[in-house]
Amino acid sequence: MARHNINIQDGFLFQNLKEAQPMQMELVTGRHLEGRLKRFDRFAVVIEADGKEILVYKHAIATLEAISPSAPATGETGSSS
């Protein structure tokens, strides 16, 4: 019997993909991207932002945050980018 384990990263991404929630992504460079997750694999994610699909390698991602439709993103307090 083979047991298929889903790691915490894949579980988070799969749930976000299933619910089609907007998400905010901060890259290791400090750049912020906001959009909807379209697909992912072991090495990369594809998000749709402003009608474009953007491929982002996972090693370039610092944080991911699911954005509730009723609440603003909480990543930055009191600063404007």
Summary of the structure (lengths in Angstrom):
residues: 81
radius of gyration: 13.6
end to end distance: 51.2
largest distance: 52.7
contacts: 176
relative contact order: 0.21
helix: 19%
strand: 41%
